[in-house]
Amino acid sequence: MAHAAWYMSLILSVLLFLSAGCDSGHEPTSGTKTTSQDTILKEQLKPLDDAKKVEQTLQQAADKQAETIKQQTK
């Protein structure tokens, strides 16, 4: 019986969490207005963009090193 109560509370918690993301009163933002949400999103995406640049640089360095090794073994 205790398991049923635990499962019910888990299900209700998940449903509450999922329903909190649904906002029926949300107005779509226009493309010309910059909202605080857009600013926050840009700030959160900046480290991802930086990481992509670092990954690209590392990949280029690895390719160059592999080419150098290939040339030396000929």
PyMOL Python script that loads the backbone (N, CA, C, O; Angstrom):
from pymol import cmd

cmd.read_pdbstr("""\
ATOM      1  N   MET A   1       0.821  -1.194   0.000  1.00  0.00           N
ATOM      2  CA  MET A   1       0.000   0.000   0.000  1.00  0.00           C
ATOM      3  C   MET A   1       0.873   1.270   0.000  1.00  0.00           C
ATOM      4  O   MET A   1       0.522   2.280  -0.610  1.00  0.00           O
ATOM      5  N   ALA A   2       2.008   1.192   0.693  1.00  0.00           N
ATOM      6  CA  ALA A   2       2.896   2.353   0.755  1.00  0.00           C
ATOM      7  C   ALA A   2       3.497   2.640  -0.618  1.00  0.00           C
ATOM      8  O   ALA A   2       3.760   3.791  -0.967  1.00  0.00           O
ATOM      9  N   HIS A   3       3.709   1.578  -1.388  1.00  0.00           N
ATOM     10  CA  HIS A   3       4.256   1.771  -2.734  1.00  0.00           C
ATOM     11  C   HIS A   3       3.272   2.516  -3.622  1.00  0.00           C
ATOM     12  O   HIS A   3       3.678   3.341  -4.440  1.00  0.00           O
ATOM     13  N   ALA A   4       2.002   2.238  -3.472  1.00  0.00           N
ATOM     14  CA  ALA A   4       0.989   2.912  -4.285  1.00  0.00           C
ATOM     15  C   ALA A   4       0.977   4.407  -3.993  1.00  0.00           C
ATOM     16  O   ALA A   4       0.846   5.216  -4.911  1.00  0.00           O
ATOM     17  N   ALA A   5       1.111   4.773  -2.742  1.00  0.00           N
ATOM     18  CA  ALA A   5       1.132   6.194  -2.379  1.00  0.00           C
ATOM     19  C   ALA A   5       2.385   6.861  -2.939  1.00  0.00           C
ATOM     20  O   ALA A   5       2.338   8.003  -3.398  1.00  0.00           O
ATOM     21  N   TRP A   6       3.501   6.143  -2.899  1.00  0.00           N
ATOM     22  CA  TRP A   6       4.747   6.692  -3.422  1.00  0.00           C
ATOM     23  C   TRP A   6       4.648   6.903  -4.923  1.00  0.00           C
ATOM     24  O   TRP A   6       5.055   7.946  -5.435  1.00  0.00           O
ATOM     25  N   TYR A   7       4.103   5.908  -5.636  1.00  0.00           N
ATOM     26  CA  TYR A   7       3.933   6.031  -7.082  1.00  0.00           C
ATOM     27  C   TYR A   7       2.984   7.166  -7.428  1.00  0.00           C
ATOM     28  O   TYR A   7       3.220   7.907  -8.382  1.00  0.00           O
ATOM     29  N   MET A   8       1.916   7.302  -6.660  1.00  0.00           N
ATOM     30  CA  MET A   8       0.945   8.363  -6.923  1.00  0.00           C
ATOM     31  C   MET A   8       1.600   9.734  -6.723  1.00  0.00           C
ATOM     32  O   MET A   8       1.386  10.642  -7.527  1.00  0.00           O
ATOM     33  N   SER A   9       2.393   9.892  -5.663  1.00  0.00           N
ATOM     34  CA  SER A   9       3.046  11.180  -5.437  1.00  0.00           C
ATOM     35  C   SER A   9       4.080  11.459  -6.524  1.00  0.00           C
ATOM     36  O   SER A   9       4.259  12.609  -6.924  1.00  0.00           O
ATOM     37  N   LEU A  10       4.760  10.425  -7.004  1.00  0.00           N
ATOM     38  CA  LEU A  10       5.718  10.590  -8.089  1.00  0.00           C
ATOM     39  C   LEU A  10       5.007  11.029  -9.367  1.00  0.00           C
ATOM     40  O   LEU A  10       5.459  11.950 -10.046  1.00  0.00           O
ATOM     41  N   ILE A  11       3.918  10.383  -9.687  1.00  0.00           N
ATOM     42  CA  ILE A  11       3.150  10.730 -10.893  1.00  0.00           C
ATOM     43  C   ILE A  11       2.630  12.155 -10.802  1.00  0.00           C
ATOM     44  O   ILE A  11       2.711  12.910 -11.771  1.00  0.00           O
ATOM     45  N   LEU A  12       2.096  12.528  -9.641  1.00  0.00           N
ATOM     46  CA  LEU A  12       1.578  13.886  -9.476  1.00  0.00           C
ATOM     47  C   LEU A  12       2.714  14.918  -9.565  1.00  0.00           C
ATOM     48  O   LEU A  12       2.520  16.002 -10.115  1.00  0.00           O
ATOM     49  N   SER A  13       3.881  14.590  -9.034  1.00  0.00           N
ATOM     50  CA  SER A  13       5.017  15.508  -9.115  1.00  0.00           C
ATOM     51  C   SER A  13       5.450  15.711 -10.561  1.00  0.00           C
ATOM     52  O   SER A  13       5.722  16.836 -10.980  1.00  0.00           O
ATOM     53  N   VAL A  14       5.512  14.631 -11.317  1.00  0.00           N
ATOM     54  CA  VAL A  14       5.904  14.718 -12.721  1.00  0.00           C
ATOM     55  C   VAL A  14       4.870  15.530 -13.500  1.00  0.00           C
ATOM     56  O   VAL A  14       5.237  16.383 -14.309  1.00  0.00           O
ATOM     57  N   LEU A  15       3.611  15.280 -13.269  1.00  0.00           N
ATOM     58  CA  LEU A  15       2.566  16.031 -13.969  1.00  0.00           C
ATOM     59  C   LEU A  15       2.617  17.512 -13.611  1.00  0.00           C
ATOM     60  O   LEU A  15       2.422  18.366 -14.476  1.00  0.00           O
ATOM     61  N   LEU A  16       2.876  17.819 -12.350  1.00  0.00           N
ATOM     62  CA  LEU A  16       2.985  19.214 -11.935  1.00  0.00           C
ATOM     63  C   LEU A  16       4.180  19.876 -12.608  1.00  0.00           C
ATOM     64  O   LEU A  16       4.090  21.015 -13.068  1.00  0.00           O
ATOM     65  N   PHE A  17       5.292  19.165 -12.664  1.00  0.00           N
ATOM     66  CA  PHE A  17       6.483  19.683 -13.318  1.00  0.00           C
ATOM     67  C   PHE A  17       6.219  19.958 -14.796  1.00  0.00           C
ATOM     68  O   PHE A  17       6.594  21.011 -15.311  1.00  0.00           O
ATOM     69  N   LEU A  18       5.576  19.017 -15.475  1.00  0.00           N
ATOM     70  CA  LEU A  18       5.302  19.178 -16.900  1.00  0.00           C
ATOM     71  C   LEU A  18       4.293  20.293 -17.158  1.00  0.00           C
ATOM     72  O   LEU A  18       4.421  21.033 -18.133  1.00  0.00           O
ATOM     73  N   SER A  19       3.298  20.413 -16.296  1.00  0.00           N
ATOM     74  CA  SER A  19       2.292  21.444 -16.514  1.00  0.00           C
ATOM     75  C   SER A  19       2.838  22.834 -16.210  1.00  0.00           C
ATOM     76  O   SER A  19       2.312  23.825 -16.715  1.00  0.00           O
ATOM     77  N   ALA A  20       3.884  22.922 -15.392  1.00  0.00           N
ATOM     78  CA  ALA A  20       4.472  24.228 -15.094  1.00  0.00           C
ATOM     79  C   ALA A  20       5.117  24.828 -16.336  1.00  0.00           C
ATOM     80  O   ALA A  20       5.242  26.048 -16.436  1.00  0.00           O
ATOM     81  N   GLY A  21       5.524  23.994 -17.276  1.00  0.00           N
ATOM     82  CA  GLY A  21       6.138  24.484 -18.504  1.00  0.00           C
ATOM     83  C   GLY A  21       5.130  24.992 -19.515  1.00  0.00           C
ATOM     84  O   GLY A  21       5.497  25.680 -20.468  1.00  0.00           O
ATOM     85  N   CYS A  22       3.886  24.665 -19.321  1.00  0.00           N
ATOM     86  CA  CYS A  22       2.830  25.085 -20.242  1.00  0.00           C
ATOM     87  C   CYS A  22       2.232  26.381 -19.734  1.00  0.00           C
ATOM     88  O   CYS A  22       1.700  26.428 -18.625  1.00  0.00           O
ATOM     89  N   ASP A  23       2.313  27.421 -20.525  1.00  0.00           N
ATOM     90  CA  ASP A  23       1.770  28.714 -20.142  1.00  0.00           C
ATOM     91  C   ASP A  23       0.819  29.168 -21.241  1.00  0.00           C
ATOM     92  O   ASP A  23       1.247  29.632 -22.298  1.00  0.00           O
ATOM     93  N   SER A  24      -0.457  29.032 -20.980  1.00  0.00           N
ATOM     94  CA  SER A  24      -1.444  29.385 -22.003  1.00  0.00           C
ATOM     95  C   SER A  24      -1.564  30.896 -22.180  1.00  0.00           C
ATOM     96  O   SER A  24      -2.071  31.349 -23.207  1.00  0.00           O
ATOM     97  N   GLY A  25      -1.111  31.687 -21.211  1.00  0.00           N
ATOM     98  CA  GLY A  25      -1.212  33.134 -21.300  1.00  0.00           C
ATOM     99  C   GLY A  25      -0.011  33.779 -21.952  1.00  0.00           C
ATOM    100  O   GLY A  25       0.098  35.005 -21.962  1.00  0.00           O
ATOM    101  N   HIS A  26       0.880  32.998 -22.490  1.00  0.00           N
ATOM    102  CA  HIS A  26       2.104  33.527 -23.090  1.00  0.00           C
ATOM    103  C   HIS A  26       1.805  34.151 -24.441  1.00  0.00           C
ATOM    104  O   HIS A  26       1.180  33.536 -25.306  1.00  0.00           O
ATOM    105  N   GLU A  27       2.263  35.386 -24.605  1.00  0.00           N
ATOM    106  CA  GLU A  27       2.096  36.058 -25.885  1.00  0.00           C
ATOM    107  C   GLU A  27       3.361  35.843 -26.710  1.00  0.00           C
ATOM    108  O   GLU A  27       4.466  35.968 -26.183  1.00  0.00           O
ATOM    109  N   PRO A  28       3.216  35.526 -27.978  1.00  0.00           N
ATOM    110  CA  PRO A  28       4.414  35.356 -28.803  1.00  0.00           C
ATOM    111  C   PRO A  28       5.154  36.681 -28.935  1.00  0.00           C
ATOM    112  O   PRO A  28       4.534  37.734 -29.083  1.00  0.00           O
ATOM    113  N   THR A  29       6.470  36.624 -28.881  1.00  0.00           N
ATOM    114  CA  THR A  29       7.259  37.846 -28.997  1.00  0.00           C
ATOM    115  C   THR A  29       7.479  38.163 -30.465  1.00  0.00           C
ATOM    116  O   THR A  29       7.592  37.270 -31.306  1.00  0.00           O
ATOM    117  N   SER A  30       7.535  39.432 -30.746  1.00  0.00           N
ATOM    118  CA  SER A  30       7.795  39.838 -32.117  1.00  0.00           C
ATOM    119  C   SER A  30       9.286  39.773 -32.377  1.00  0.00           C
ATOM    120  O   SER A  30      10.074  39.763 -31.430  1.00  0.00           O
ATOM    121  N   GLY A  31       9.681  39.729 -33.595  1.00  0.00           N
ATOM    122  CA  GLY A  31      11.079  39.612 -33.965  1.00  0.00           C
ATOM    123  C   GLY A  31      11.886  40.860 -33.686  1.00  0.00           C
ATOM    124  O   GLY A  31      13.114  40.796 -33.631  1.00  0.00           O
ATOM    125  N   THR A  32      11.222  42.008 -33.505  1.00  0.00           N
ATOM    126  CA  THR A  32      11.956  43.250 -33.311  1.00  0.00           C
ATOM    127  C   THR A  32      12.219  43.548 -31.846  1.00  0.00           C
ATOM    128  O   THR A  32      13.128  44.323 -31.547  1.00  0.00           O
ATOM    129  N   LYS A  33      11.478  42.976 -30.929  1.00  0.00           N
ATOM    130  CA  LYS A  33      11.674  43.234 -29.507  1.00  0.00           C
ATOM    131  C   LYS A  33      12.685  42.249 -28.936  1.00  0.00           C
ATOM    132  O   LYS A  33      12.659  41.058 -29.249  1.00  0.00           O
ATOM    133  N   THR A  34      13.569  42.761 -28.100  1.00  0.00           N
ATOM    134  CA  THR A  34      14.506  41.907 -27.391  1.00  0.00           C
ATOM    135  C   THR A  34      13.998  41.785 -25.956  1.00  0.00           C
ATOM    136  O   THR A  34      13.910  42.775 -25.229  1.00  0.00           O
ATOM    137  N   THR A  35      13.671  40.576 -25.568  1.00  0.00           N
ATOM    138  CA  THR A  35      13.165  40.361 -24.225  1.00  0.00           C
ATOM    139  C   THR A  35      14.283  39.867 -23.328  1.00  0.00           C
ATOM    140  O   THR A  35      15.365  39.509 -23.793  1.00  0.00           O
ATOM    141  N   SER A  36      14.007  39.854 -22.051  1.00  0.00           N
ATOM    142  CA  SER A  36      14.998  39.360 -21.110  1.00  0.00           C
ATOM    143  C   SER A  36      15.237  37.864 -21.321  1.00  0.00           C
ATOM    144  O   SER A  36      16.339  37.375 -21.077  1.00  0.00           O
ATOM    145  N   GLN A  37      14.223  37.143 -21.768  1.00  0.00           N
ATOM    146  CA  GLN A  37      14.388  35.720 -22.048  1.00  0.00           C
ATOM    147  C   GLN A  37      15.357  35.516 -23.207  1.00  0.00           C
ATOM    148  O   GLN A  37      16.185  34.606 -23.166  1.00  0.00           O
ATOM    149  N   ASP A  38      15.263  36.351 -24.236  1.00  0.00           N
ATOM    150  CA  ASP A  38      16.186  36.256 -25.366  1.00  0.00           C
ATOM    151  C   ASP A  38      17.616  36.535 -24.913  1.00  0.00           C
ATOM    152  O   ASP A  38      18.555  35.859 -25.334  1.00  0.00           O
ATOM    153  N   THR A  39      17.769  37.538 -24.049  1.00  0.00           N
ATOM    154  CA  THR A  39      19.092  37.887 -23.543  1.00  0.00           C
ATOM    155  C   THR A  39      19.667  36.742 -22.729  1.00  0.00           C
ATOM    156  O   THR A  39      20.838  36.392 -22.878  1.00  0.00           O
ATOM    157  N   ILE A  40      18.847  36.161 -21.871  1.00  0.00           N
ATOM    158  CA  ILE A  40      19.297  35.033 -21.055  1.00  0.00           C
ATOM    159  C   ILE A  40      19.667  33.865 -21.945  1.00  0.00           C
ATOM    160  O   ILE A  40      20.677  33.203 -21.709  1.00  0.00           O
ATOM    161  N   LEU A  41      18.872  33.606 -22.953  1.00  0.00           N
ATOM    162  CA  LEU A  41      19.159  32.497 -23.860  1.00  0.00           C
ATOM    163  C   LEU A  41      20.483  32.716 -24.578  1.00  0.00           C
ATOM    164  O   LEU A  41      21.286  31.792 -24.705  1.00  0.00           O
ATOM    165  N   LYS A  42      20.708  33.935 -25.046  1.00  0.00           N
ATOM    166  CA  LYS A  42      21.968  34.243 -25.729  1.00  0.00           C
ATOM    167  C   LYS A  42      23.151  34.054 -24.787  1.00  0.00           C
ATOM    168  O   LYS A  42      24.193  33.539 -25.193  1.00  0.00           O
ATOM    169  N   GLU A  43      22.995  34.469 -23.530  1.00  0.00           N
ATOM    170  CA  GLU A  43      24.064  34.316 -22.554  1.00  0.00           C
ATOM    171  C   GLU A  43      24.338  32.842 -22.267  1.00  0.00           C
ATOM    172  O   GLU A  43      25.483  32.460 -22.024  1.00  0.00           O
ATOM    173  N   GLN A  44      23.304  32.019 -22.293  1.00  0.00           N
ATOM    174  CA  GLN A  44      23.480  30.597 -22.035  1.00  0.00           C
ATOM    175  C   GLN A  44      24.076  29.884 -23.243  1.00  0.00           C
ATOM    176  O   GLN A  44      24.777  28.885 -23.078  1.00  0.00           O
ATOM    177  N   LEU A  45      23.816  30.373 -24.444  1.00  0.00           N
ATOM    178  CA  LEU A  45      24.330  29.740 -25.654  1.00  0.00           C
ATOM    179  C   LEU A  45      25.760  30.159 -25.982  1.00  0.00           C
ATOM    180  O   LEU A  45      26.443  29.476 -26.745  1.00  0.00           O
ATOM    181  N   LYS A  46      26.217  31.272 -25.417  1.00  0.00           N
ATOM    182  CA  LYS A  46      27.565  31.747 -25.709  1.00  0.00           C
ATOM    183  C   LYS A  46      28.633  30.717 -25.335  1.00  0.00           C
ATOM    184  O   LYS A  46      29.528  30.480 -26.147  1.00  0.00           O
ATOM    185  N   PRO A  47      28.593  30.095 -24.161  1.00  0.00           N
ATOM    186  CA  PRO A  47      29.614  29.075 -23.858  1.00  0.00           C
ATOM    187  C   PRO A  47      29.572  27.894 -24.831  1.00  0.00           C
ATOM    188  O   PRO A  47      30.609  27.303 -25.132  1.00  0.00           O
ATOM    189  N   LEU A  48      28.399  27.554 -25.316  1.00  0.00           N
ATOM    190  CA  LEU A  48      28.293  26.470 -26.286  1.00  0.00           C
ATOM    191  C   LEU A  48      28.978  26.867 -27.594  1.00  0.00           C
ATOM    192  O   LEU A  48      29.700  26.064 -28.185  1.00  0.00           O
ATOM    193  N   ASP A  49      28.756  28.082 -28.038  1.00  0.00           N
ATOM    194  CA  ASP A  49      29.414  28.556 -29.253  1.00  0.00           C
ATOM    195  C   ASP A  49      30.934  28.601 -29.068  1.00  0.00           C
ATOM    196  O   ASP A  49      31.688  28.230 -29.967  1.00  0.00           O
ATOM    197  N   ASP A  50      31.368  29.057 -27.897  1.00  0.00           N
ATOM    198  CA  ASP A  50      32.807  29.092 -27.617  1.00  0.00           C
ATOM    199  C   ASP A  50      33.394  27.685 -27.637  1.00  0.00           C
ATOM    200  O   ASP A  50      34.486  27.472 -28.165  1.00  0.00           O
ATOM    201  N   ALA A  51      32.679  26.735 -27.068  1.00  0.00           N
ATOM    202  CA  ALA A  51      33.148  25.349 -27.047  1.00  0.00           C
ATOM    203  C   ALA A  51      33.238  24.783 -28.463  1.00  0.00           C
ATOM    204  O   ALA A  51      34.156  24.023 -28.772  1.00  0.00           O
ATOM    205  N   LYS A  52      32.297  25.147 -29.314  1.00  0.00           N
ATOM    206  CA  LYS A  52      32.342  24.684 -30.706  1.00  0.00           C
ATOM    207  C   LYS A  52      33.573  25.237 -31.418  1.00  0.00           C
ATOM    208  O   LYS A  52      34.209  24.536 -32.205  1.00  0.00           O
ATOM    209  N   LYS A  53      33.906  26.497 -31.139  1.00  0.00           N
ATOM    210  CA  LYS A  53      35.092  27.098 -31.749  1.00  0.00           C
ATOM    211  C   LYS A  53      36.349  26.395 -31.269  1.00  0.00           C
ATOM    212  O   LYS A  53      37.252  26.126 -32.060  1.00  0.00           O
ATOM    213  N   VAL A  54      36.413  26.095 -29.974  1.00  0.00           N
ATOM    214  CA  VAL A  54      37.575  25.395 -29.421  1.00  0.00           C
ATOM    215  C   VAL A  54      37.678  24.002 -30.031  1.00  0.00           C
ATOM    216  O   VAL A  54      38.767  23.548 -30.381  1.00  0.00           O
ATOM    217  N   GLU A  55      36.537  23.330 -30.154  1.00  0.00           N
ATOM    218  CA  GLU A  55      36.540  21.987 -30.749  1.00  0.00           C
ATOM    219  C   GLU A  55      37.052  22.039 -32.187  1.00  0.00           C
ATOM    220  O   GLU A  55      37.829  21.178 -32.600  1.00  0.00           O
ATOM    221  N   GLN A  56      36.624  23.034 -32.945  1.00  0.00           N
ATOM    222  CA  GLN A  56      37.074  23.176 -34.330  1.00  0.00           C
ATOM    223  C   GLN A  56      38.586  23.415 -34.379  1.00  0.00           C
ATOM    224  O   GLN A  56      39.281  22.836 -35.214  1.00  0.00           O
ATOM    225  N   THR A  57      39.089  24.260 -33.491  1.00  0.00           N
ATOM    226  CA  THR A  57      40.527  24.534 -33.437  1.00  0.00           C
ATOM    227  C   THR A  57      41.310  23.274 -33.083  1.00  0.00           C
ATOM    228  O   THR A  57      42.346  22.989 -33.683  1.00  0.00           O
ATOM    229  N   LEU A  58      40.810  22.522 -32.106  1.00  0.00           N
ATOM    230  CA  LEU A  58      41.480  21.279 -31.720  1.00  0.00           C
ATOM    231  C   LEU A  58      41.467  20.260 -32.853  1.00  0.00           C
ATOM    232  O   LEU A  58      42.445  19.543 -33.062  1.00  0.00           O
ATOM    233  N   GLN A  59      40.361  20.200 -33.578  1.00  0.00           N
ATOM    234  CA  GLN A  59      40.270  19.267 -34.698  1.00  0.00           C
ATOM    235  C   GLN A  59      41.247  19.648 -35.798  1.00  0.00           C
ATOM    236  O   GLN A  59      41.887  18.781 -36.393  1.00  0.00           O
ATOM    237  N   GLN A  60      41.362  20.941 -36.068  1.00  0.00           N
ATOM    238  CA  GLN A  60      42.318  21.395 -37.080  1.00  0.00           C
ATOM    239  C   GLN A  60      43.746  21.074 -36.662  1.00  0.00           C
ATOM    240  O   GLN A  60      44.560  20.667 -37.490  1.00  0.00           O
ATOM    241  N   ALA A  61      44.052  21.254 -35.379  1.00  0.00           N
ATOM    242  CA  ALA A  61      45.394  20.938 -34.885  1.00  0.00           C
ATOM    243  C   ALA A  61      45.672  19.443 -34.974  1.00  0.00           C
ATOM    244  O   ALA A  61      46.780  19.035 -35.324  1.00  0.00           O
ATOM    245  N   ALA A  62      44.678  18.634 -34.662  1.00  0.00           N
ATOM    246  CA  ALA A  62      44.850  17.179 -34.744  1.00  0.00           C
ATOM    247  C   ALA A  62      45.048  16.745 -36.191  1.00  0.00           C
ATOM    248  O   ALA A  62      45.872  15.876 -36.473  1.00  0.00           O
ATOM    249  N   ASP A  63      44.297  17.346 -37.104  1.00  0.00           N
ATOM    250  CA  ASP A  63      44.462  17.028 -38.532  1.00  0.00           C
ATOM    251  C   ASP A  63      45.858  17.423 -39.024  1.00  0.00           C
ATOM    252  O   ASP A  63      46.492  16.685 -39.778  1.00  0.00           O
ATOM    253  N   LYS A  64      46.322  18.589 -38.589  1.00  0.00           N
ATOM    254  CA  LYS A  64      47.647  19.056 -38.994  1.00  0.00           C
ATOM    255  C   LYS A  64      48.729  18.126 -38.436  1.00  0.00           C
ATOM    256  O   LYS A  64      49.687  17.793 -39.134  1.00  0.00           O
ATOM    257  N   GLN A  65      48.570  17.715 -37.191  1.00  0.00           N
ATOM    258  CA  GLN A  65      49.528  16.808 -36.585  1.00  0.00           C
ATOM    259  C   GLN A  65      49.522  15.457 -37.300  1.00  0.00           C
ATOM    260  O   GLN A  65      50.582  14.882 -37.544  1.00  0.00           O
ATOM    261  N   ALA A  66      48.351  14.954 -37.635  1.00  0.00           N
ATOM    262  CA  ALA A  66      48.267  13.679 -38.352  1.00  0.00           C
ATOM    263  C   ALA A  66      48.923  13.788 -39.718  1.00  0.00           C
ATOM    264  O   ALA A  66      49.592  12.853 -40.159  1.00  0.00           O
ATOM    265  N   GLU A  67      48.741  14.918 -40.392  1.00  0.00           N
ATOM    266  CA  GLU A  67      49.361  15.125 -41.702  1.00  0.00           C
ATOM    267  C   GLU A  67      50.878  15.189 -41.567  1.00  0.00           C
ATOM    268  O   GLU A  67      51.601  14.631 -42.392  1.00  0.00           O
ATOM    269  N   THR A  68      51.359  15.867 -40.530  1.00  0.00           N
ATOM    270  CA  THR A  68      52.808  15.946 -40.293  1.00  0.00           C
ATOM    271  C   THR A  68      53.382  14.560 -40.034  1.00  0.00           C
ATOM    272  O   THR A  68      54.432  14.214 -40.576  1.00  0.00           O
ATOM    273  N   ILE A  69      52.720  13.778 -39.227  1.00  0.00           N
ATOM    274  CA  ILE A  69      53.178  12.412 -38.948  1.00  0.00           C
ATOM    275  C   ILE A  69      53.167  11.579 -40.216  1.00  0.00           C
ATOM    276  O   ILE A  69      54.077  10.786 -40.463  1.00  0.00           O
ATOM    277  N   LYS A  70      52.132  11.766 -41.014  1.00  0.00           N
ATOM    278  CA  LYS A  70      52.036  11.011 -42.272  1.00  0.00           C
ATOM    279  C   LYS A  70      53.181  11.378 -43.208  1.00  0.00           C
ATOM    280  O   LYS A  70      53.749  10.504 -43.863  1.00  0.00           O
ATOM    281  N   GLN A  71      53.526  12.666 -43.277  1.00  0.00           N
ATOM    282  CA  GLN A  71      54.623  13.114 -44.145  1.00  0.00           C
ATOM    283  C   GLN A  71      55.971  12.585 -43.637  1.00  0.00           C
ATOM    284  O   GLN A  71      56.849  12.263 -44.438  1.00  0.00           O
ATOM    285  N   GLN A  72      56.137  12.495 -42.335  1.00  0.00           N
ATOM    286  CA  GLN A  72      57.407  12.040 -41.778  1.00  0.00           C
ATOM    287  C   GLN A  72      57.620  10.552 -41.946  1.00  0.00           C
ATOM    288  O   GLN A  72      58.760  10.087 -41.978  1.00  0.00           O
ATOM    289  N   THR A  73      56.533   9.796 -42.054  1.00  0.00           N
ATOM    290  CA  THR A  73      56.659   8.348 -42.193  1.00  0.00           C
ATOM    291  C   THR A  73      56.837   7.911 -43.631  1.00  0.00           C
ATOM    292  O   THR A  73      57.067   6.729 -43.888  1.00  0.00           O
ATOM    293  N   LYS A  74      56.737   8.827 -44.568  1.00  0.00           N
ATOM    294  CA  LYS A  74      56.910   8.455 -45.989  1.00  0.00           C
ATOM    295  C   LYS A  74      58.347   8.221 -46.314  1.00  0.00           C
ATOM    296  O   LYS A  74      58.677   7.901 -47.457  1.00  0.00           O
TER     297      LYS A  74
END
""", "prot")
cmd.dss("prot")
cmd.show_as("cartoon", "prot")
cmd.util.cbc("prot")
cmd.orient("prot")
